[in-house]
Amino acid sequence: MGSSGEEGIRNLVSARNSLKVNLEKSKALGLSIRKSGPRLEEINQRLPCLEAAVRPIRAQRDALDAVGGHINRAVVPAAAVLKVFDAIHGLEKSLSDPQSDLQGYLSVLKNLQEALQFLSENCGMAIQWLDDIVEYLEDHNVADERYTSTLKTALKHLRELQTKEEKNRLDGGLLQAALDGLETEFRRLLTENSIPLPMSSSPLNNEQPCIAPSPLPVPIIQKLQAILGTLIANNRLEKCKSIYVDVRSSNVRASLQALNLDYLEISVSEFNDVQSIEGYIAKWSKHLEFAVKHLFEAEYKLCNDVFERLGLDVWRGCFANIAAQAGMLAFLQFGKTVTESKKDPIKLLKLLDIFASLNKLRLDFNRLFGGAACAEIQNLTRDLIKRVIEGASEIFWELLVQVELQRQAPPPPDGGVPRLVTFITDYCNRLIGNDYKPILLQVLAIERSWKREKFQESFLHDYILNLIRAIEVNLDSWSKAYNDNTLSHIFLMNNHYHLYKHLKGTNIGALLGDQWLREHQDYTEYYSTTFLRESWGKLPSHLSREGLILFSGGRATARDLVKKRLKAFNEAFDNIYKKQSNWVLLEKDLREKTCQLIIQAIVPVYRSYMQNYGPLVEQESSGGKYAKFTAQSLEKTLGSLFVVKPMRHGSFKVRQHSMKLNNGVEDPYSGSPTPTLASA
């Protein structure tokens, strides 16, 4: 058993060890198997995903070979687009305040626009290429459907961003915000540099053409133009124009408001006061000239300076809106209101004033408002001129009818000059004077040309002469209406002398001629002589010396005769004086001359009579009853005749026709001094 036994034992030990090792391994394997169960379950759950992941490996070889090129062509432009998109948002930090650095702001804005332009042009291409690769992956079953579905959804959103309505979302609204800031700067530059122009700094007495300086400094205009270029490139021209018109029209209105233009809003009914018309139209003419020659002239030039690169229609359109909104239409409406007020001879002069103002500004109007954009102003101006010409012509041609209508009216009770006479003579002198004649001729010529009728200056002269002749006929008619011939003579003295004195050396006097003037001077002398003979000239006959020579009838008889004759003289004197104390001779020189003639006719006779026979009655206690006057007191009393009393008025009332001659014509006869046209 020796060696063989030992070997057996060794084999058994070896087997035992082997079994032991295998048992340990079995235990370890069992433990490992137990631990691998959950992992196998996890692997089992992931198998579908792994299967999808390795599916392209099962795709056809040529499809797998081509997919790389398709992906590269799509991803490269897409990556470029994303890079630009990131750069756009980087520009946001570079956008400075345009007020502090306008050029820098515009430069960054330009880069932003270029980047957005790149996006706009390349996004579509990148999306199309990505669409192509997705379609390729689907067609060749190279990618999982879930991934391709996600890609398709993302590409759909990108396509939506490419539509016109959604383009602005490419930059998250950054460009629009930047452009809004530029608009704000545009308004700020205009507002801070627009200063109302005071009228006092623009004198209007200079007849030289006015070249208004630009109301904005050149550097400001250059900034505005730079901003405009960017905003217009982004379809914001209309907004720029709106801002410009709003700011500049407000500035013009501020300049005009300082002039107190409330009168431009006056209604037609308020215009029926002649004096107010005169004052308002004088203001209107002055203010209109200031507005046109200075305010609108400056705006016209500035519009051209700022918008000249955009063409005539743009800057003229802006100017037209500024003019309309700033108050030009109100000026024209005021003129229309004047034409709609009641007809009146004074209104004729005011209409001529309006025409003169418009005519003076005609070249300025044509240049400033001649474009198609100012059609409303043109139409209103043409309508106003038409109304002025027709209204003035109508009033003028009716003057003769109005004068003739007064013929049946009663004459002034004080024998003075009817206001109608003073009015017409003054009025006609003004109409053919240097100020109004050229305007009136132009107005009448235009009015006749509209009727296809000829007009000559002689027509105006003839019509004026007919007015004066109508006045002469009226004077003759009125003189016959007096019951007292001596009052009629006073009336004719007053009026013939008025025509002579107030037309001599005037335009009408030149038309009438020296002979006509001398005739009226002669008429004055004639009626003066007749008046004296038929009234005061009869008084000396009461101081007869008959029966008093040498007291032939005795002293007592002589005394009685003197008393009787002085009493008759006194009674006659009192009657004449009482009656004529209410009569007037308007012209001082005519009054003094007439009184002197009366004094010369009476006082010497009275003085001589009293020197010779006054003592017969003066010595008696009742002598004062007969010797009422001394020669000096008589002369003083006679010298006080025919003096104009203040605030004396006649009884004349105008007959209503198509117009009234003037406010004063309702009381045209006055014992006051000859009125001027303004007071008429």
C-alpha positions in Angstrom: 0.0 0.0 0.0 2.9 2.1 0.1 3.2 4.2 -2.9 -0.1 3.4 -4.5 -1.9 4.4 -1.3 -0.2 7.7 -1.1 -1.0 8.4 -4.6 -4.7 7.6 -4.0 -4.7 9.9 -1.1 -3.2 12.7 -3.1 -5.8 12.1 -5.8 -8.6 12.3 -3.2 -7.2 15.4 -1.8 -6.9 16.9 -5.2 -10.4 15.9 -6.1 -11.6 17.3 -2.8 -9.9 20.6 -3.5 -11.2 20.6 -7.1 -14.7 20.1 -5.8 -14.2 22.7 -3.3 -13.0 25.2 -5.8 -15.8 24.3 -8.2 -18.3 24.6 -5.4 -17.0 28.1 -4.6 -17.2 29.0 -8.3 -20.8 27.6 -8.4 -21.6 29.7 -5.4 -20.0 32.8 -7.0 -21.8 32.0 -10.3 -25.1 31.6 -8.6 -24.6 34.9 -6.8 -23.6 36.5 -10.0 -26.6 35.1 -11.8 -28.8 36.4 -9.0 -27.3 39.9 -9.4 -27.5 39.9 -13.2 -31.2 39.4 -13.3 -32.2 43.1 -12.9 -29.5 44.2 -15.3 -30.8 41.7 -17.9 -34.3 43.1 -17.4 -32.9 46.7 -17.9 -31.1 45.5 -21.0 -34.2 43.9 -22.2 -36.1 47.2 -21.8 -33.4 49.1 -23.7 -33.3 46.7 -26.6 -35.8 48.7 -28.8 -33.8 51.8 -28.4 -30.6 50.0 -29.2 -32.3 48.4 -32.1 -33.3 51.9 -33.4 -29.8 53.2 -32.8 -28.1 50.4 -34.8 -30.8 50.5 -37.5 -28.7 52.8 -39.8 -26.1 50.0 -39.7 -28.7 47.8 -41.3 -29.4 50.6 -43.9 -28.1 50.2 -47.4 -24.5 51.0 -47.7 -24.9 53.7 -50.4 -27.5 55.5 -48.2 -25.1 55.5 -45.3 -22.2 56.7 -47.5 -24.4 59.7 -48.8 -25.9 60.8 -45.5 -22.7 62.5 -44.3 -22.5 64.9 -47.3 -26.2 65.8 -46.9 -25.7 66.6 -43.2 -22.6 68.7 -43.8 -24.3 70.8 -46.5 -27.2 71.6 -44.2 -25.3 72.1 -40.9 -22.7 74.5 -42.3 -25.1 77.3 -43.4 -27.3 76.7 -40.3 -24.2 77.1 -38.1 -23.4 80.4 -39.9 -26.9 81.7 -39.3 -26.7 80.8 -35.7 -23.4 82.6 -35.4 -24.9 85.8 -37.0 -27.9 85.5 -34.7 -25.6 85.5 -31.7 -23.7 88.5 -33.1 -27.0 90.4 -33.4 -27.7 90.1 -29.7 -24.1 91.1 -29.1 -24.8 94.4 -30.9 -27.6 95.3 -28.4 -24.9 96.2 -25.9 -23.2 98.5 -28.4 -26.3 100.6 -29.1 -25.4 103.9 -27.4 -27.7 106.9 -26.7 -28.2 108.6 -30.1 -28.2 112.0 -28.4 -24.6 111.6 -27.2 -23.2 109.7 -30.2 -25.5 109.8 -33.2 -22.9 108.6 -35.7 -22.0 105.6 -33.4 -25.6 104.8 -33.0 -26.2 104.9 -36.7 -23.1 102.7 -37.4 -24.2 100.0 -35.0 -27.7 100.2 -36.4 -26.3 99.7 -39.9 -24.4 96.6 -38.7 -27.6 95.3 -37.1 -29.5 95.8 -40.3 -26.8 94.1 -42.4 -26.9 91.1 -39.9 -30.7 90.9 -40.1 -30.5 91.1 -43.9 -28.1 88.2 -43.8 -30.5 86.3 -41.6 -33.4 87.2 -43.8 -31.6 86.0 -46.9 -29.9 82.8 -45.5 -32.4 81.4 -43.0 -34.6 80.2 -45.8 -31.8 78.4 -47.5 -30.6 76.8 -44.3 -34.1 75.7 -43.5 -34.6 74.3 -47.0 -31.4 72.3 -46.7 -32.4 71.0 -43.3 -35.7 70.0 -44.8 -33.9 68.1 -47.5 -31.7 66.1 -45.0 -34.8 65.2 -42.9 -36.6 64.1 -46.0 -33.5 62.0 -46.9 -33.3 60.4 -43.5 -37.0 59.5 -43.7 -36.8 58.1 -47.2 -33.8 55.9 -46.5 -34.8 54.9 -43.0 -31.5 56.1 -41.7 -32.8 57.8 -38.5 -35.4 57.1 -35.8 -38.8 58.5 -36.6 -39.0 60.3 -33.2 -35.9 62.3 -34.0 -37.0 63.2 -37.5 -40.5 64.2 -36.1 -38.8 66.6 -33.6 -36.7 68.0 -36.4 -39.7 68.6 -38.6 -41.5 70.5 -35.8 -38.5 72.8 -35.2 -38.2 73.5 -39.0 -41.9 74.3 -39.2 -41.4 77.0 -36.5 -38.5 78.4 -38.4 -40.5 78.7 -41.6 -43.2 80.6 -39.7 -40.6 83.0 -38.5 -39.7 83.6 -42.2 -43.1 85.0 -43.0 -43.5 88.7 -43.4 -45.5 89.2 -40.3 -43.0 87.3 -38.1 -39.7 88.6 -39.6 -39.2 91.2 -36.9 -39.0 88.4 -34.3 -35.6 87.4 -35.8 -33.9 90.0 -33.6 -36.4 89.8 -30.7 -37.6 93.4 -31.6 -34.2 94.9 -31.2 -34.3 96.7 -34.6 -37.7 98.2 -34.0 -36.7 99.5 -30.5 -33.5 101.0 -32.0 -35.6 102.7 -34.7 -38.0 104.0 -32.1 -35.1 105.6 -30.3 -34.0 107.2 -33.5 -37.5 108.7 -34.0 -37.4 110.0 -30.5 -34.0 111.7 -31.3 -35.5 113.1 -34.5 -38.3 114.8 -32.5 -35.9 116.0 -29.8 -33.6 117.7 -32.3 -36.5 119.4 -33.9 -38.2 120.5 -30.6 -35.1 121.8 -28.9 -34.0 123.8 -31.9 -37.5 125.2 -32.9 -37.8 128.7 -31.4 -40.9 130.9 -32.0 -40.0 134.0 -34.1 -41.2 137.3 -32.5 -42.7 139.7 -34.9 -40.6 142.6 -33.5 -37.5 140.9 -35.0 -39.0 141.0 -38.5 -39.8 144.6 -39.5 -42.3 144.7 -42.3 -41.6 148.2 -43.6 -38.8 147.0 -45.9 -40.1 146.6 -49.4 -37.2 144.6 -50.5 -37.8 140.8 -51.0 -37.4 138.9 -47.8 -35.0 136.0 -47.8 -35.7 134.2 -44.5 -32.7 132.5 -42.9 -32.9 128.8 -42.2 -34.5 128.5 -38.7 -32.2 125.5 -37.8 -28.4 125.4 -37.7 -26.7 123.4 -40.5 -25.3 120.7 -38.1 -28.8 120.0 -36.8 -30.1 119.8 -40.4 -27.3 117.3 -41.2 -28.2 115.2 -38.2 -31.9 115.2 -39.2 -31.0 114.1 -42.7 -28.8 111.3 -41.4 -31.7 110.1 -39.2 -34.1 110.4 -42.1 -31.9 108.2 -44.3 -32.0 105.4 -41.8 -35.7 105.7 -40.9 -36.8 106.0 -44.5 -34.8 102.8 -45.4 -37.0 101.1 -42.8 -40.3 102.3 -44.2 -40.7 105.1 -41.6 -41.0 108.1 -43.9 -44.6 108.8 -43.0 -43.8 108.8 -39.3 -40.9 111.2 -39.9 -43.1 113.6 -41.8 -45.8 113.4 -39.1 -43.2 114.3 -36.4 -41.7 117.1 -38.5 -45.1 118.6 -39.3 -46.3 118.4 -35.7 -43.2 120.1 -34.2 -42.8 122.8 -36.8 -46.5 123.7 -37.1 -46.6 124.0 -33.3 -43.6 126.4 -33.5 -45.3 128.6 -36.1 -48.5 128.6 -34.1 -46.5 129.8 -31.1 -45.1 132.6 -33.1 -48.6 133.6 -34.3 -50.2 133.3 -30.9 -48.0 136.0 -29.5 -49.7 138.4 -32.0 -53.2 137.9 -30.3 -55.0 136.6 -33.4 -58.3 136.1 -31.6 -59.9 138.5 -34.1 -59.5 135.9 -36.8 -62.3 133.9 -35.2 -64.8 136.8 -35.2 -68.2 136.0 -36.7 -70.0 137.8 -39.5 -72.4 139.5 -37.2 -69.6 141.0 -35.2 -68.2 142.6 -38.3 -71.1 144.9 -38.9 -69.3 147.6 -36.9 -67.4 149.7 -39.4 -64.8 150.9 -37.0 -63.9 147.4 -35.9 -63.5 146.3 -39.5 -61.0 149.0 -40.1 -58.9 148.0 -37.1 -59.0 144.3 -37.7 -58.1 144.5 -41.4 -55.2 146.7 -40.6 -54.0 144.1 -38.2 -54.8 141.3 -40.6 -52.7 142.8 -43.4 -49.7 143.3 -41.1 -50.0 139.9 -39.5 -50.5 138.1 -42.8 -47.5 139.7 -44.3 -45.4 138.7 -41.3 -46.7 135.1 -41.5 -46.0 134.7 -45.2 -42.7 136.6 -45.6 -41.1 135.4 -42.4 -42.8 132.4 -40.8 -43.9 130.4 -43.9 -41.0 131.5 -45.9 -38.6 130.1 -43.3 -40.6 126.8 -43.1 -40.6 126.5 -46.9 -36.8 126.8 -47.0 -36.4 124.5 -44.0 -38.6 121.8 -45.6 -36.5 122.0 -48.7 -33.2 121.8 -46.7 -34.3 118.8 -44.6 -36.2 116.8 -47.2 -34.6 117.9 -50.5 -33.1 114.4 -51.2 -36.5 112.9 -51.1 -38.0 114.9 -53.9 -40.3 117.9 -54.5 -43.5 116.1 -53.5 -42.3 115.1 -50.1 -41.0 118.4 -48.8 -43.8 120.4 -50.4 -46.3 118.1 -48.9 -44.8 118.7 -45.4 -44.8 122.4 -46.0 -48.4 122.4 -47.1 -49.4 120.5 -43.9 -47.5 122.9 -41.7 -49.1 125.9 -43.4 -52.6 124.5 -43.0 -52.1 123.4 -39.4 -50.3 126.5 -38.3 -53.0 129.0 -39.2 -52.8 130.0 -42.8 -56.4 128.8 -43.3 -57.6 131.0 -40.5 -56.2 134.1 -42.2 -58.1 133.2 -45.4 -61.3 132.4 -43.5 -61.1 135.9 -41.9 -61.0 137.5 -45.3 -64.0 135.5 -46.3 -65.8 136.6 -43.2 -65.2 140.2 -44.2 -66.7 139.6 -47.6 -69.8 138.1 -46.0 -70.4 141.2 -43.8 -73.0 143.7 -44.7 -72.4 145.9 -47.8 -71.2 149.4 -47.0 -69.1 152.0 -48.8 -66.5 151.8 -46.0 -66.4 148.0 -46.7 -65.4 148.8 -50.3 -62.2 150.4 -49.0 -61.6 147.5 -46.7 -62.1 145.0 -49.5 -59.6 147.0 -51.6 -57.2 146.8 -48.6 -57.6 143.1 -48.5 -57.0 142.9 -52.3 -53.9 145.1 -52.0 -52.5 142.9 -49.3 -53.1 139.7 -51.3 -51.8 141.3 -54.4 -48.7 142.5 -52.6 -48.1 138.9 -51.5 -49.1 137.4 -54.9 -45.6 136.3 -55.9 -44.9 134.9 -52.4 -48.2 133.0 -52.5 -47.5 131.6 -56.0 -44.0 130.4 -54.9 -44.9 129.1 -51.5 -48.4 127.7 -52.1 -48.2 127.0 -55.8 -47.6 123.2 -55.6 -50.3 120.5 -55.8 -49.9 119.8 -52.1 -51.3 123.3 -51.3 -54.5 122.8 -53.3 -56.7 123.7 -50.3 -54.9 127.0 -49.7 -55.0 127.8 -53.4 -58.7 127.1 -53.6 -59.5 129.3 -50.6 -57.2 132.1 -51.9 -58.9 132.0 -55.3 -62.3 132.0 -53.7 -61.4 134.9 -51.4 -60.0 137.0 -54.3 -63.2 136.3 -56.3 -65.4 137.4 -53.4 -63.3 140.5 -52.8 -63.4 141.6 -56.4 -67.1 140.9 -56.9 -68.0 142.5 -53.5 -65.9 145.6 -54.2 -67.2 146.0 -57.7 -70.8 145.6 -56.6 -70.5 148.3 -53.9 -68.8 150.7 -56.2 -71.3 150.4 -59.1 -74.2 150.9 -56.6 -72.9 154.2 -55.2 -74.6 156.3 -57.9 -77.9 154.6 -57.1 -77.5 155.2 -53.4 -76.8 158.9 -54.0 -79.9 159.2 -56.2 -82.0 157.5 -53.6 -81.3 160.2 -51.0 -82.7 162.9 -53.3 -86.2 162.7 -51.7 -84.9 162.9 -48.2 -85.4 166.2 -46.2 -82.5 168.6 -46.1 -80.7 169.5 -42.8 -82.7 172.0 -40.7 -79.7 174.1 -39.9 -78.8 174.7 -43.6 -75.5 172.8 -43.2 -73.7 170.5 -45.5 -75.3 167.0 -45.6 -72.9 164.3 -44.4 -73.7 162.6 -47.7 -72.0 165.4 -49.5 -68.9 165.5 -47.3 -68.8 161.7 -47.4 -69.0 161.3 -51.1 -66.4 164.1 -51.8 -63.9 162.7 -49.3 -64.7 159.1 -50.4 -64.3 159.7 -54.1 -61.1 161.6 -53.5 -59.8 158.6 -51.6 -61.0 156.2 -54.3 -59.0 158.0 -57.0 -56.1 158.9 -54.8 -52.7 157.3 -55.1 -53.4 154.7 -52.5 -56.7 153.3 -53.8 -56.9 154.2 -57.5 -54.5 151.6 -58.8 -56.1 148.9 -56.7 -59.7 150.0 -57.7 -58.7 150.1 -61.4 -57.3 146.6 -61.2 -60.3 145.2 -59.3 -62.8 146.8 -61.8 -60.8 145.6 -64.8 -60.7 142.0 -63.5 -64.4 142.1 -62.7 -65.2 143.3 -66.2 -62.8 140.8 -67.8 -64.8 138.0 -66.1 -67.8 139.3 -68.0 -65.8 139.6 -71.2 -66.2 143.4 -71.1 -63.5 146.0 -71.7 -62.5 148.5 -69.0 -60.6 151.7 -69.3 -59.4 154.2 -66.7 -61.8 156.8 -68.3 -64.7 154.6 -67.1 -63.7 155.2 -63.5 -63.3 158.9 -64.0 -66.6 159.2 -65.7 -68.4 157.3 -63.0 -66.8 159.6 -60.3 -67.9 162.7 -62.2 -71.4 161.3 -62.4 -71.4 160.8 -58.6 -70.5 164.5 -58.2 -73.1 165.6 -60.7 -75.7 163.5 -58.8 -74.7 165.3 -55.6 -75.3 168.6 -57.5 -78.7 167.5 -58.5 -79.4 166.4 -54.9 -78.4 169.9 -53.7 -80.8 171.6 -56.0 -83.6 169.2 -55.0 -82.9 169.7 -51.3 -82.6 173.5 -51.6 -86.2 173.6 -52.9 -87.5 171.7 -50.0 -87.0 174.6 -47.6 -90.0 176.8 -46.8 -87.7 179.7 -46.0 -85.7 181.1 -49.0 -83.1 182.6 -46.8 -82.4 179.2 -45.2 -82.2 177.7 -48.7 -79.6 180.4 -49.6 -77.6 179.5 -46.5 -77.8 175.8 -47.5 -76.6 176.6 -51.0 -73.8 178.9 -49.7 -72.6 176.1 -47.4 -72.6 173.4 -50.1 -71.3 175.3 -53.1 -68.5 176.6 -50.9 -67.8 173.1 -49.6 -67.5 171.8 -53.2 -65.3 174.6 -54.2 -63.0 174.6 -51.1 -62.7 170.8 -50.6 -62.4 169.8 -54.2 -59.9 172.5 -55.2 -56.4 171.0 -55.5 -57.8 167.4 -55.2 -57.9 164.6 -57.7 -61.6 165.2 -58.2 -61.1 168.9 -58.6 -58.6 168.2 -61.4 -61.1 166.0 -63.1 -63.8 168.6 -62.8 -61.6 171.4 -64.0 -61.0 175.0 -62.9 -64.1 176.3 -64.6 -66.3 174.0 -62.6 -64.7 175.1 -59.4 -65.0 178.8 -60.3 -68.7 178.3 -61.0 -69.2 177.0 -57.4 -67.2 179.8 -56.0 -69.4 182.2 -58.0 -72.5 180.4 -56.8 -71.3 181.0 -53.2 -70.9 184.7 -53.9 -74.3 184.9 -55.6 -76.2 183.2 -52.8 -74.3 185.2 -50.2 -75.4 188.4 -51.8 -79.0 187.2 -52.2 -79.1 186.0 -48.6 -77.9 189.3 -47.3 -80.3 191.3 -49.5 -83.4 189.2 -48.5 -82.7 189.1 -44.8 -80.3 191.4 -42.9 -80.2 193.8 -45.8 -83.8 194.9 -45.0 -82.9 196.0 -41.4 -81.4 199.4 -42.2 -84.7 200.5 -43.8 -86.2 200.5 -40.3 -83.8 203.3 -39.3 -85.3 205.9 -41.7 -84.5 209.5 -41.0 -87.6 210.8 -42.7 -89.3 213.4 -40.5 -86.3 213.8 -38.2 -84.4 216.4 -40.2 -84.0 219.4 -37.9 -86.9 218.0 -35.8 -89.3 219.6 -38.1 -92.3 218.1 -36.2 -90.9 219.2 -32.9 -88.7 217.3 -30.4 -91.5 215.3 -28.9 -92.6 214.1 -32.3 -89.0 213.3 -33.2 -88.6 211.3 -30.1 -91.7 209.3 -30.8 -90.5 208.5 -34.4 -87.2 207.4 -33.1 -88.8 205.2 -30.5 -91.1 203.7 -33.1 -88.3 203.0 -35.6 -86.0 201.6 -33.0 -88.8 199.4 -31.8 -89.4 198.1 -35.3 -85.7 197.6 -35.8 -85.3 195.7 -32.6 -88.3 193.5 -33.4 -87.1 192.7 -36.9 -83.6 192.1 -35.6 -84.8 189.7 -32.9 -87.0 187.8 -35.4 -84.1 187.3 -37.8 -81.5 186.6 -35.2 -83.8 184.1 -33.4 -84.5 182.3 -36.6 -80.9 182.3 -37.9 -79.2 181.6 -34.6 -79.8 177.9 -35.3 -78.4 178.1 -38.7 -74.7 177.3 -39.5 -72.0 178.2 -41.9 -69.5 175.3 -41.5 -66.4 176.9 -43.0 -64.8 179.5 -40.7 -63.7 181.8 -43.5 -67.2 181.8 -45.1 -68.8 182.4 -41.7 -66.5 185.3 -40.8 -66.9 186.8 -44.3 -70.7 186.6 -44.2 -70.9 188.0 -40.7 -68.6 190.8 -41.7 -70.9 191.7 -44.6 -73.9 191.7 -42.3 -72.0 193.9 -39.9 -71.0 196.3 -42.7 -74.6 196.5 -43.9 -76.1 197.2 -40.4 -73.6 198.5 -37.8 -72.5 201.7 -39.6 -76.1 202.7 -40.2 -77.1 201.9 -36.6 -74.1 203.7 -35.2 -74.8 206.8 -37.2 -78.5 206.7 -36.4 -77.8 206.3 -32.6 -75.2 209.1 -32.6 -77.8 211.4 -34.2 -81.0 210.4 -32.5 -80.1 208.1 -29.7 -79.9 210.9 -27.1 -83.7 211.6 -27.7 -84.6 208.3 -26.1 -81.5 207.5 -24.0 -82.3 210.4 -21.6 -85.6 208.8 -20.6 -86.0 206.2 -18.0 -87.4 203.8 -20.6 -84.6 204.5 -23.0 -83.0 201.1 -22.6 -86.2 199.6 -24.0 -85.4 201.2 -27.3 -81.7 201.6 -27.4 -81.0 197.9 -26.7 -77.7 197.8 -28.4 -74.6 199.9 -28.6 -72.8 199.8 -31.9 -70.1 197.5 -30.3 -72.7 195.1 -28.7 -74.6 194.9 -32.0 -71.4 194.1 -33.9 -70.5 191.4 -31.3 -74.0 189.9 -31.5 -73.9 189.7 -35.3 -70.4 188.3 -35.2 -71.7 185.3 -33.2 -74.1 184.1 -35.9 -73.8 180.8 -37.7 -71.3 179.3 -35.3 -71.3 175.5 -35.3 -72.8 174.0 -32.2 -71.2 170.8 -31.0 -73.1 167.6 -31.5 -75.7 169.0 -33.9 -77.4 166.5 -36.1 -79.9 166.6 -38.9 -82.9 164.4 -39.5 -81.8 162.6 -42.6 -82.6 158.9 -42.8 -81.3 156.6 -45.5 -83.6 154.7 -47.7 -82.9 151.1 -47.6 -81.8 149.5 -50.9 -79.1 146.9 -51.4 -76.7 148.7 -49.0 -76.3 151.7 -46.8 -73.8 154.4 -47.7 -72.3 154.3 -44.3 -73.2 154.1 -40.6 -73.3 157.9 -40.5 -75.6 158.3 -43.5 -78.6 157.5 -41.3 -77.7 161.0 -40.0 -75.7 162.5 -42.9 -76.5 166.1 -42.3 -74.6 167.7 -39.5 -73.9 171.2 -38.3 -70.5 170.0 -37.2 -67.3 170.6 -39.1 -66.8 168.7 -42.3 -66.2 165.1 -41.3 -63.4 163.0 -42.6 -64.1 159.8 -44.4 -63.2 157.9 -41.3 -65.7 159.7 -39.2 -68.3 159.4 -41.9 
